């Protein structure tokens, strides 16, 4: 075996020595190398452009898609009027009374006017009535924009103590002070108002606590942003039962 | 080779002058065709030109070049398999009439060279990398993308094939 190994080794060395040395760089090879590098650069550039385009299109598609509402911000009409939404406190929610945060995107592909964003609306407490421990509060949403917009469904709410959110549970439906109202599309021309009513109890049940609130975050239906209004209450358990938004300020009778 | 290779023609040319001889010799031993070996090495340099900027260790260039030459030679063998089969048949007809010497002279080396040329590409590559490049079996396995045990087998069968070929020629 070793003899064969040596013979093969010797053969290969001798054959390799037959190859003459290379001193000149073939110009054709340099040209081909440059062409290849140019093609590689073009391919890399095209891939980068496609990736950037894909990211841009994806971002556009994401921005134009129907909103996914955060927990505690009721959206379209609830299938069950007694659906319950617990508002999870969000850090840093601090707004001056009646001011707005930012407009929310309008729905796409709809024949109805665009959804009312906070830029369209001035939100204010209309008034409250109370009897036997149950309090009814009416909140208005007036279109202060120059174009019509629409609302449909239930608002979102969170109680505030100063700038701190209190644990809040929003129940969509009716109570002794909130009439049963079916959710309907409300179109607001400029200057017109919509409203909703909500109720709460200031008499504790069981071991409920009734924390004192000084403000209320209100999120219009199908919106991402909220307005903050001044709101003094002692809602026991932080439970608020709300109606959907209706046209005008007159509370419909159930 | 301690500086980082660049993609401009000056650097590529410098690398060519420095490494082309070794690469062409290897390609020649792998293919048995000097002109083809030159072409393969130029192809290898062209392929590597676009990757030089990604080469972190400049000293690794000879290994990259060797790997590219081996891969190109193997690809070339696959492409030219039909042609090679025809040439082998024609060569075996001529071999019978060739002048032979009983000792280890020129004719003996020619017979060994012909026997090497008739080996399958991977056996031939294993033999060249082991006995010319003096690479360990693990490095050959890495280049041929197989296990070290497979390299042992390729070497054993390659040498046996050459022996058989030479014996057959001598017996005729």
Contacts between the chains, C-beta under 8 A, distances in Angstrom:
chain1	res1	chain2	res2	distance
A	1	B	159	7.3
A	4	B	159	5.5
A	4	B	162	7.4
A	4	B	163	6.4
A	5	B	131	6.6
A	5	B	159	7.5
A	7	B	104	7.0
A	7	B	112	6.4
A	8	B	112	7.0
A	8	B	116	7.7
A	8	B	127	6.3
A	8	B	131	4.9
A	8	B	159	7.0
A	8	B	162	7.2
A	9	B	131	4.5
A	9	B	132	7.4
A	10	B	109	7.8
A	11	B	109	5.4
A	11	B	112	4.9
A	11	B	113	6.3
A	11	B	116	7.3
A	12	B	29	5.6
A	12	B	127	8.0
A	12	B	128	6.4
A	12	B	131	5.6
A	12	B	132	4.1
A	13	B	132	7.0
A	14	B	109	6.6
A	15	B	28	7.1
A	15	B	29	6.2
A	15	B	113	6.5
A	16	B	25	4.0
A	16	B	26	7.9
A	16	B	28	7.0
A	16	B	29	6.1
A	16	B	132	6.4
A	18	B	28	7.8
A	18	B	34	7.9
A	19	B	21	7.2
A	19	B	24	5.5
A	19	B	25	4.9
A	19	B	28	5.4
A	19	B	34	6.6
A	19	B	37	7.5
A	21	B	21	5.4
A	22	B	16	7.4
A	22	B	17	7.2
A	22	B	20	4.2
A	22	B	21	5.4
A	22	B	24	6.3
A	23	B	17	6.6
A	25	B	9	8.0
A	25	B	12	7.7
A	25	B	13	4.0
A	25	B	16	4.9
A	25	B	17	6.5
A	26	B	42	6.1
A	28	B	42	7.7
A	29	B	16	7.2
A	29	B	42	4.5
A	29	B	45	5.9
A	29	B	46	6.1
A	30	B	9	4.6
A	30	B	12	6.4
A	30	B	13	6.7
A	32	B	42	7.5
A	32	B	46	4.6
A	33	B	7	7.9
A	33	B	9	7.3
A	33	B	12	5.7
A	33	B	45	6.8
A	33	B	46	4.9
A	33	B	49	3.7
A	33	B	50	7.7
A	34	B	9	7.1
A	34	B	49	8.0
A	36	B	46	5.5
A	36	B	47	7.4
A	36	B	49	6.2
A	36	B	50	5.3
A	37	B	7	5.8
A	37	B	49	6.0
A	37	B	50	5.1
A	40	B	50	4.5
